[in-house]
Amino acid sequence: MSKEYDLVILGGGTGGYVAAIRASQLGLKVAVVEKGKLGGTCLHAGCIPSKALLRSAEVYATTKRSEEFGVITKDVSLDFSKVQERKAKITEQLYKGVQHLMKQGKIDVVDGYGRILGPSIFSPMPGTISVEMNNGEENEMLIPKNVIIATGSRPRSLPGLEIDGEYVLTSDEALQMESLPKSIVIVGGGVIGIEWASMLHDFGVEVTVLEYANRILPTEDHEISKEMQRLLKKKGVKIVTGAKVLPETLEKGEGISIQAEQKGEIKSFSAEKVLVSVGRQANVENIGLENTEILVEKGYIKTNEYFQTKESHIYAIGDVIGGLQLAHVASHEGIVAVEHIAGENPMPIDYSLVSKCVYSNPEVASVGFTEEEAKEKGYTVKVGKFSFRAIGKALVFGESDGFVKLVVDEVTDDLLGVHMIGPHVTDMISEAGLARVLDATPWEVAHTIHPHPTLSEAIGEAALAVDGKAIHA
């Protein structure tokens, strides 16, 4: 059976389903092909379930120190099965919401695995989608005028460190754990690795992080990385940087043991499990790219600024094109791609305006250039910093570690970057994102009157600190 569409989207993750909704709004006839569940990795194996676990870990850790707040609790314990039940309930509620949005937009959802065909009896151009149906019925043929590839990514592993789901895990398997290990080695100190390190430590797990680079969170501002490492170590997380993990040394038995090379010295580490967190690889295999002229470079689909591939009617968005592998980025890329298909003349994305978040305890959020990046780009910079220790609301929360840092062009006074570590900074970064979009100066940020007492006062004070005018410093 064949059906014709204005647009077929391969993949119903965050980027794919948002693109479908925007296309529906613009009057296009749309279908989404999804072999699993709508919402993709973000909803079912990433953003949402991991944040649900992080919230439970935060509540557990806070409850254990509740006497600081005058609240006396006895025999605080953790029921991890209930933690997992809560995570599943949140995910299911959001999943039903996405399904409703598809029905509301009259978007066809095809349950199956889609592959792009080359020129055929259906179309003289590549792009017809053959869907291997989940229910085992005969393949459906979708004949679109345009295609968006939004097939996402999967956790990457290290050669020789094979994922077995019992001793060696990725975040996919870790999210499904029925019980917590007593100890874990996390290979990789990037965003996902640090979120898991923070979460598992707060749950009471003994955590060791092995990071190949010379610092954790290597893409964040150097001072942010340094502060995160200090605070995690203070809590009891063991962090080893400059560590080259040797997969061939992995041994399994009662638990695992593995070796890493650091400064020419071989060190051994043991735990119940090892979590491999070394990035994600694009899902570009077995989707029919070989039937097209689409270019794949270093494992990612190559596109232009409107996300067109070499086949101008076939677009690609999200993790599959590399760059910033973030759900909110994929969504916006999907909107730009759809608006380009519809002739709406969208503005290309400036990725330096994208906010990034780490949902650890403490949280990290940033937008724009780090101090190091700004200097490498030739800017003469000045910096303003302000500590949460001088912010009343942070003391009220009992979370006063961390700071806000502004990086500013000394010549033009333009705001180049904002970097935060501390309580609830992921909820504060959008102010800085808007300031970057509007090309604001520290003066404009400082003269935005921040209500008192709020955590956001730290942004205003950091803006004043750029020129040495902070009030509470």
Phi, psi and omega per residue, in radians:
M1 nan 2.446 3.141
S2 -2.205 2.585 3.104
K3 -2.385 2.573 -3.141
E4 -1.826 2.487 -3.127
Y5 -2.452 2.744 2.959
D6 -1.273 -0.606 -3.069
L7 -2.611 2.311 2.973
V8 -2.086 2.306 -3.124
I9 -1.943 2.147 3.087
L10 -1.521 1.812 3.131
G11 1.965 2.170 -3.106
G12 -1.888 0.568 3.042
G13 -1.319 -2.894 -3.063
T14 -1.010 -0.799 3.123
G15 -1.137 -0.771 -3.087
G16 -1.173 -0.816 -3.070
Y17 -1.282 -0.556 3.072
V18 -1.159 -0.730 3.084
A19 -1.044 -0.699 -3.140
A20 -1.114 -0.747 3.136
I21 -1.103 -0.774 3.136
R22 -1.114 -0.685 3.115
A23 -1.110 -0.707 3.094
S24 -1.088 -0.728 3.106
Q25 -1.035 -0.579 -3.103
L26 -1.537 0.116 3.038
G27 1.520 0.230 3.138
L28 -1.503 2.574 3.021
K29 -1.480 2.077 -2.920
V30 -2.202 2.530 2.955
A31 -2.286 2.508 3.041
V32 -2.008 2.257 3.080
V33 -1.804 2.127 -3.103
E34 -2.454 2.174 -3.116
K35 -1.425 -0.429 -3.136
G36 -1.898 -2.192 -3.136
K37 -1.886 2.474 3.021
L38 -0.964 2.461 -3.083
G39 1.894 -0.443 3.011
G40 1.036 -2.693 -3.094
T41 -1.004 -0.805 -3.052
C42 -0.971 -0.846 -3.057
L43 -1.372 -0.607 -2.987
H44 -1.901 -0.358 -3.077
A45 -2.532 0.436 -3.091
G46 -2.657 -1.958 -2.995
C47 -0.778 -1.026 -2.965
I48 -1.274 -0.943 -3.127
P49 -1.085 -0.652 -3.140
S50 -1.184 -0.632 3.126
K51 -1.253 -0.545 3.046
A52 -1.101 -0.761 3.099
L53 -1.146 -0.717 3.124
L54 -1.073 -0.667 3.123
R55 -1.161 -0.729 3.090
S56 -1.091 -0.706 3.122
A57 -1.113 -0.696 3.123
E58 -1.118 -0.772 3.139
V59 -1.102 -0.749 3.136
Y60 -1.078 -0.822 -3.132
A61 -1.124 -0.690 3.133
T62 -1.173 -0.714 -3.132
T63 -1.080 -0.628 -3.131
K64 -1.169 -0.356 3.099
R65 -1.977 0.450 -3.033
S66 -1.131 -0.393 3.137
E67 -1.072 -0.465 3.083
E68 -1.043 -0.470 -3.099
F69 -1.733 0.116 -3.126
G70 1.401 0.239 3.140
V71 -1.851 2.026 -3.082
I72 -1.663 2.083 3.090
T73 -2.124 2.581 -3.139
K74 -2.092 2.487 3.030
D75 0.935 0.930 3.080
V76 -1.184 2.236 3.140
S77 -2.416 2.892 -3.087
L78 -2.026 2.232 3.009
D79 -1.862 1.667 -3.014
F80 -1.168 -0.470 3.101
S81 -1.124 -0.636 3.109
K82 -1.266 -0.576 3.038
V83 -1.024 -0.813 -3.129
Q84 -1.188 -0.615 3.094
E85 -1.098 -0.739 3.132
R86 -1.108 -0.766 3.103
K87 -1.001 -0.820 -3.114
A88 -1.125 -0.666 -3.134
K89 -1.124 -0.756 3.125
I90 -1.102 -0.807 -3.124
T91 -1.069 -0.767 -3.122
E92 -1.118 -0.712 3.124
Q93 -1.067 -0.780 -3.139
L94 -1.206 -0.632 3.103
Y95 -1.064 -0.779 3.095
K96 -1.092 -0.608 3.098
G97 -1.114 -0.714 3.115
V98 -1.165 -0.734 3.098
Q99 -1.022 -0.726 3.113
H100 -1.074 -0.735 -3.132
L101 -1.095 -0.632 3.106
M102 -1.138 -0.762 3.116
K103 -1.146 -0.723 -3.134
Q104 -1.067 -0.652 -3.129
G105 -1.541 0.081 -3.114
K106 0.946 0.761 -3.139
I107 -1.711 2.195 3.112
D108 -1.302 2.245 3.048
V109 -1.907 2.061 -3.102
V110 -1.814 2.031 -3.076
D111 -1.481 1.743 -3.135
G112 3.023 -3.062 -3.094
Y113 -1.831 2.058 -3.066
G114 -1.706 2.466 3.065
R115 -2.307 2.501 -3.138
I116 -1.444 2.237 3.074
L117 -1.641 2.738 3.024
G118 -1.398 -2.983 3.094
P119 -0.935 2.383 -3.046
S120 -2.676 -3.009 3.101
I121 -1.144 -0.343 -3.118
F122 -1.425 -0.556 -3.094
S123 -2.803 2.472 3.103
P124 -1.278 -0.187 3.137
M125 -1.951 2.701 3.003
P126 -1.091 2.614 3.066
G127 2.444 -0.324 3.021
T128 -1.048 2.384 -3.107
I129 -1.836 2.114 3.039
S130 -1.681 2.112 -3.069
V131 -1.870 2.046 3.012
E132 -1.387 1.894 -2.950
M133 -1.273 2.434 3.130
N134 -1.078 -0.528 -3.078
N135 -1.468 0.065 3.082
G136 1.468 -0.029 3.130
E137 -1.262 3.008 -3.129
E138 -1.012 2.513 3.141
N139 -0.932 2.421 3.016
E140 -1.635 2.500 3.080
M141 -1.889 2.092 3.102
L142 -1.874 2.196 -3.066
I143 -1.955 1.690 -3.071
P144 -1.756 2.723 2.964
K145 -1.332 -0.553 3.140
N146 -2.432 2.698 3.123
V147 -2.272 2.469 2.928
I148 -2.085 2.167 3.064
I149 -1.567 2.078 -3.133
A150 -2.401 0.936 -2.993
T151 -1.490 -0.052 2.974
G152 1.262 -2.651 -3.045
S153 -2.586 3.049 3.106
R154 -2.427 2.799 -3.137
P155 -1.064 2.435 3.082
R156 -1.563 2.640 3.022
S157 -2.118 3.090 3.062
L158 -1.736 2.434 3.097
P159 -0.945 2.234 3.139
G160 1.620 -0.203 3.114
L161 -1.911 1.336 -2.998
E162 -1.342 2.398 -3.125
I163 -1.360 2.130 3.134
D164 -1.994 -0.115 3.100
G165 1.383 -0.151 3.141
E166 -1.972 -0.984 3.130
Y167 -1.759 -0.626 -3.088
V168 -2.004 2.060 -3.010
L169 -2.136 2.728 2.789
T170 -1.880 -3.109 3.113
S171 -1.065 -0.515 3.124
D172 -1.022 -0.863 -3.119
E173 -1.284 -0.618 -3.118
A174 -1.089 -0.620 3.140
L175 -1.143 -0.369 -3.091
Q176 -1.761 0.111 -3.123
M177 -1.004 2.347 3.117
E178 -1.507 -0.392 3.086
S179 -2.538 2.785 -3.109
L180 -1.542 2.457 3.019
P181 -1.288 2.796 3.062
K182 -1.321 -0.489 -3.117
S183 -2.618 2.705 -3.135
I184 -2.651 2.511 2.962
V185 -1.814 2.211 3.114
I186 -1.864 2.073 3.116
V187 -1.595 1.850 -3.125
G188 2.059 2.108 -3.116
G189 -1.946 0.589 3.032
G190 -1.453 -2.795 -3.041
V191 -1.022 -0.923 -3.070
I192 -1.153 -0.747 3.130
G193 -1.054 -0.718 -3.123
I194 -1.271 -0.640 3.060
E195 -1.053 -0.791 3.129
W196 -1.174 -0.666 3.110
A197 -1.068 -0.804 3.127
S198 -1.095 -0.855 -3.104
M199 -1.059 -0.911 -3.060
L200 -1.146 -0.650 3.068
H201 -1.080 -0.782 3.140
D202 -1.129 -0.427 3.053
F203 -1.409 -0.137 3.116
G204 1.758 0.199 3.129
V205 -1.508 2.461 3.055
E206 -1.375 2.112 -2.974
V207 -2.083 2.337 2.992
T208 -2.166 2.243 3.122
V209 -1.908 2.229 3.067
L210 -1.947 2.012 -3.090
E211 -2.077 2.269 -3.106
Y212 -1.196 -0.675 -3.133
A213 -1.240 3.045 -3.105
N214 -1.459 0.048 3.057
R215 -2.742 2.704 3.051
I216 -1.316 2.885 -3.074
L217 0.758 1.010 -3.014
P218 -1.143 -0.279 3.120
T219 -1.587 -0.105 3.103
E220 -1.537 2.932 3.076
D221 -0.978 2.480 -3.050
H222 -0.971 -0.712 -3.110
E223 -1.200 -0.555 3.089
I224 -1.155 -0.813 3.121
S225 -1.025 -0.777 -3.116
K226 -1.086 -0.744 -3.136
E227 -1.189 -0.708 3.110
M228 -1.087 -0.771 3.133
Q229 -1.079 -0.729 3.134
R230 -1.083 -0.792 -3.073
L231 -1.243 -0.665 3.097
L232 -1.169 -0.718 3.102
K233 -1.120 -0.668 3.118
K234 -1.065 -0.610 3.139
K235 -1.344 -0.360 3.127
G236 2.085 0.082 3.073
V237 -1.367 2.277 3.095
K238 -1.526 2.181 -3.103
I239 -2.147 2.208 3.120
V240 -2.116 1.976 3.131
T241 -1.762 2.893 -3.086
G242 1.110 0.517 -3.037
A243 -1.845 2.044 3.074
K244 -1.655 1.857 -3.120
V245 -1.201 2.406 -3.126
L246 -1.883 1.633 -3.040
P247 -0.983 -0.582 -3.077
E248 -1.176 -0.217 -3.140
T249 -1.583 -0.006 -3.115
L250 -1.093 2.263 3.054
E251 -2.227 2.443 3.135
K252 -2.061 2.514 3.100
G253 -2.948 -1.927 3.013
E254 -1.100 -0.591 3.076
G255 -2.643 -2.334 3.073
I256 -2.286 2.720 2.916
S257 -2.382 2.531 -3.118
I258 -2.637 2.641 -3.123
Q259 -1.935 2.698 3.068
A260 -2.447 2.582 3.105
E261 -1.714 2.228 3.113
Q262 -2.359 2.049 -3.132
K263 0.921 0.743 3.092
G264 1.405 -0.032 -3.118
E265 -1.890 2.375 3.116
I266 -1.574 2.190 3.138
K267 -2.122 2.539 -3.127
S268 -1.871 2.520 3.132
F269 -2.361 2.459 3.133
S270 -2.342 2.648 -3.137
A271 -2.928 3.108 3.069
E272 -1.261 -0.667 -3.098
K273 -2.470 2.883 3.011
V274 -2.197 2.320 3.108
L275 -1.889 2.110 -3.123
V276 -1.636 2.057 -3.078
S277 -2.345 1.310 -3.035
V278 -2.119 0.592 3.082
G279 1.754 -3.068 -3.076
R280 -2.285 2.590 3.112
Q281 -1.999 2.526 -3.047
A282 -1.220 2.545 3.055
N283 -1.530 1.433 -3.120
V284 -1.899 -0.150 -3.090
E285 -1.461 2.585 2.970
N286 1.044 0.561 3.041
I287 -2.072 0.175 3.031
G288 1.575 0.255 -3.133
L289 -1.069 -0.496 -3.140
E290 -1.146 -0.272 3.117
N291 -1.561 0.112 -3.089
T292 -2.266 3.140 3.044
E293 -1.670 0.143 -3.079
I294 -1.049 2.346 -3.136
L295 -1.621 2.389 3.029
V296 -2.079 2.114 -3.136
E297 -2.121 2.198 3.140
K298 0.931 0.608 3.055
G299 1.542 0.041 -3.112
Y300 -2.189 2.593 3.121
I301 -1.289 2.316 -3.122
K302 -1.553 2.281 3.140
T303 -2.343 2.969 2.989
N304 -1.610 -2.980 -3.048
E305 -1.199 -0.261 3.082
Y306 -1.796 0.132 3.055
F307 1.299 0.370 2.978
Q308 -1.374 2.432 3.013
T309 -1.513 -2.986 3.093
K310 -1.111 -0.434 2.978
E311 -1.554 1.860 -2.906
S312 -1.087 -0.342 3.127
H313 -1.637 -0.029 3.112
I314 -1.981 2.123 -3.102
Y315 -1.909 2.869 3.067
A316 -2.527 2.443 -3.087
I317 -2.455 2.865 2.992
G318 1.396 -2.688 -3.042
D319 -1.013 -0.458 -3.059
V320 -1.198 -0.285 3.100
I321 -1.834 0.068 3.124
G322 1.367 -2.584 -3.109
G323 1.210 -2.478 3.122
L324 -1.405 1.883 -3.101
Q325 -1.511 1.314 -3.090
L326 -2.266 2.522 -3.081
A327 -1.053 -0.758 -3.092
H328 -1.195 -0.473 3.066
V329 -1.237 -0.800 3.122
A330 -1.010 -0.733 3.130
S331 -1.051 -0.821 -3.093
H332 -1.200 -0.656 3.070
E333 -1.066 -0.685 3.114
G334 -1.097 -0.710 3.126
I335 -1.137 -0.774 3.128
V336 -1.087 -0.766 -3.136
A337 -1.064 -0.817 -3.119
V338 -1.124 -0.763 -3.142
E339 -1.132 -0.556 3.068
H340 -1.203 -0.732 3.080
I341 -1.023 -0.695 -3.078
A342 -1.470 0.047 3.118
G343 1.282 0.488 -3.083
E344 -1.501 -0.085 3.115
N345 1.001 1.024 -3.107
P346 -1.256 2.790 3.081
M347 -1.493 2.273 3.101
P348 -1.044 2.717 -3.103
I349 -1.384 2.315 2.968
D350 -1.699 1.830 -3.019
Y351 -1.208 -0.253 3.075
S352 -1.295 -0.146 3.116
L353 -1.716 0.049 -3.091
V354 -1.519 2.226 3.073
S355 -1.388 2.497 3.136
K356 -2.173 2.523 -3.061
C357 -2.335 2.571 2.981
V358 -2.164 2.098 -2.980
Y359 -1.662 0.681 3.113
S360 -1.431 -3.038 3.041
N361 -2.167 1.758 0.160
P362 -1.360 2.865 3.113
E363 -1.443 2.790 3.048
V364 -2.264 2.453 3.052
A365 -2.571 2.553 -3.115
S366 -2.703 2.754 3.018
V367 -2.628 2.456 3.110
G368 1.509 -2.825 -3.032
F369 -1.455 2.509 2.940
T370 -1.262 2.927 3.097
E371 -1.042 -0.712 -3.133
E372 -1.140 -0.769 3.141
E373 -1.105 -0.731 -3.141
A374 -1.055 -0.757 3.128
K375 -1.157 -0.700 3.120
E376 -1.102 -0.523 3.140
K377 -1.456 0.027 3.046
G378 1.683 0.055 3.115
Y379 -1.318 2.531 2.887
T380 -1.634 2.085 -2.960
V381 -1.958 2.703 2.915
K382 -2.223 2.677 -2.971
V383 -2.241 2.469 2.997
G384 -2.152 2.285 3.140
K385 -2.250 2.575 3.056
F386 -2.568 2.305 -3.067
S387 -1.488 2.534 3.047
F388 -1.211 -0.230 3.141
R389 -1.120 -0.375 3.136
A390 -1.758 0.194 -3.127
I391 -1.835 2.075 -3.070
G392 -0.983 -0.754 -3.097
K393 -1.121 -0.593 3.098
A394 -1.136 -0.711 3.097
L395 -1.161 -0.673 3.080
V396 -1.037 -0.747 3.127
F397 -1.231 -0.349 -3.041
G398 1.340 0.429 -3.122
E399 -2.368 1.451 -3.019
S400 -1.914 0.136 3.061
D401 -1.331 2.629 3.045
G402 1.831 -3.103 -3.048
F403 -2.853 2.944 3.000
V404 -1.994 2.383 -3.108
K405 -2.262 2.242 3.053
L406 -1.904 2.356 3.059
V407 -1.940 2.165 -2.961
V408 -2.259 2.494 3.046
D409 -1.269 2.049 -3.083
E410 -1.154 -0.465 -3.082
V411 -1.390 -0.858 -3.045
T412 -1.751 -0.241 -3.066
D413 1.235 0.229 3.107
D414 -1.269 2.554 3.089
L415 -1.370 2.109 -3.098
L416 -1.715 -0.563 -3.107
G417 -2.879 2.639 3.065
V418 -2.305 2.315 -3.053
H419 -2.356 2.296 -3.064
M420 -2.338 2.527 2.933
I421 -2.446 2.260 -3.103
G422 2.638 -2.887 -3.073
P423 -1.232 2.239 2.998
H424 0.986 0.482 -3.116
V425 -1.221 -0.401 3.095
T426 -1.147 -0.410 3.085
D427 -1.531 -0.148 -3.100
M428 -1.788 -0.292 -2.938
I429 -1.201 -0.390 -3.097
S430 -1.144 -0.486 3.032
E431 -1.065 -0.770 3.122
A432 -1.175 -0.637 3.097
G433 -1.089 -0.737 3.094
L434 -1.138 -0.697 3.105
A435 -1.046 -0.680 3.113
R436 -1.190 -0.748 3.141
V437 -1.049 -0.690 -3.111
L438 -1.507 0.071 3.131
D439 0.968 0.813 -3.064
A440 -1.288 2.819 3.035
T441 -1.866 2.840 3.063
P442 -0.974 -0.599 3.131
W443 -1.035 -0.785 -3.123
E444 -1.169 -0.680 3.108
V445 -1.149 -0.763 -3.113
A446 -1.150 -0.558 -3.116
H447 -1.564 0.105 2.868
T448 -1.418 2.000 -3.034
I449 -1.320 1.929 -3.118
H450 -1.493 2.225 -3.095
P451 -1.102 2.625 -3.118
H452 -2.089 2.337 -0.002
P453 -1.640 2.234 3.023
T454 -2.456 2.767 3.064
L455 -1.169 -0.505 -3.082
S456 -1.153 -0.253 3.057
E457 -0.990 -0.481 -3.141
A458 -1.099 -0.530 3.111
I459 -1.195 -0.827 3.120
G460 -1.072 -0.729 3.137
E461 -1.165 -0.684 3.107
A462 -1.128 -0.621 3.087
A463 -1.134 -0.723 3.070
L464 -1.134 -0.633 -3.088
A465 -1.155 -0.371 3.116
V466 -0.947 -0.669 3.134
D467 -1.932 0.427 3.071
G468 1.216 0.492 -3.068
K469 -1.994 0.229 -3.141
A470 -0.974 2.384 -3.069
I471 -1.381 -0.759 -3.009
H472 -1.793 0.346 -3.135
A473 -1.444 nan nan
